[in-house]
């Protein structure tokens, strides 16, 4: 057992690892190929199996025959950052309220309100997109960045509320009470004592918001026409009867970059076993 | 400032947490609230602090309504049973936090926080985070934060109960000194330990099932417990309470003749009573009331022997370690002059005689 277990463990990790890393490796090699390079099946070793070229990468930064991903990248970044920020601010305020105060409207109580938030994510996007379309049309925000930000907030807010309610519930109420006794009004309690102790929770919520916001294709696809294009749209737009695999791969990898950097930054919070354990 | 509570009442799910609580808390005095767990001590403190509302009753400070004053305007400091500090702030910042909120100048904040931390012996730990301190040190930080403000009302809810014995003794001794700097503050200290309540309190409030059942100076409560319940709560081990009869000059317990009626109980009409006797006032003897040993506790320097006499359980406290077998038949001698007489309802009829003289005579 003692000998076999590590072997078993690392075998499983290696298998799973290659399963996860495989597609990335594939995309990475493909992004350095050209039309000839992709003909002969899967090849991985540059110079030996195929001749590497920067064609794909050249194409996504304005090369002829490709597309410029810089503007879509910026659009995505603006939408994701703005929507995440708004969601975190509103979400943590809502979550704090739900965690600390009791609401009651007929049979509707805190648990129900939290459930309503969560069900926003259970609903298929297809159901939501039509009302969103009409709403944005009413206020003339179709095909604009502010319009997409609003829609993205609607998608991200439930996640932020959900994560933060859980986190705030883990912070002892005595902290709030003590802050009140020490002279803080309710809002000051939140800003001065609860938020500073919520960094791990906020980080996790931010990570979720960023991933969902950044990866959204469907709503951007349905709610924009000619003016605004987000990165996922730009990548998909590359599809044609003969897809330029190298350009697609480069664009996909380029689009992943910010999330990977973010994940590396916040990894220590994500891997921590019990988040609220930070508070005694 | 003087706090005055009148008929405070709070029931949660049909259970009384506070019931007809009426009390006056004077400035510059230390009030100890003693009661068993769940007696309503913490609830009372939370109501005084504004953290908990009541169903009815009034609370005034210097005559003005206090119930509607928000927590953050009550000028109240509280130390919890658990060690609660701000986890994101270091020790110094923790103590400085309420001072800054109070709008004191930067120099004043520095001076007071340093002074307060020095007073609790944490001068060297300014930079530490609370999580890097031991339990006792964390509670000292909480204490320093409460003391630094010089708040008008200082609430201490069993502050030392989660500390180890030695530390608890030490802090308890230091506490009187710490508190002496608080001037006109109303100080309220909740505890389950009789010794603590008696030692620290200028005024003792005895709580039971949400009610205050006696208020008085420590010696008054100790010498003249109003009811059998008070007598049990303020003695450790709880006072022995047993049914007995006075008949023609004799006191009988469980149909056994126990003793002649002592002088201080003379003149009580014949009939059934409840008698109270502290564990220290019963001893094992060659002859006397006989009973069976049901339980023996040895606590270092003392032995507590539980003896069943008919229905009545007795606890006998003897100095030193004694080897008493379970089930053994023993005889007990009561000290008749130390008998408290209560009526059938448990209300004090006559206290024991010469309590002080007898205690000092030891």
Interface residues (C-beta under 8 A of the other chain):
Chain A: X172 X174 X175 X177 X178 X179 X180 X181 X182 X183 X184 X185 X188 X193 X196 X197 X278 X279 X280
Chain B: X49 X50 X51 X70 X71 X72 X74 X76 X77 X78 X80 X82 X83 X84 X86 X87 X88 X97 X98 X101 X102 X130 X131 X145 X149
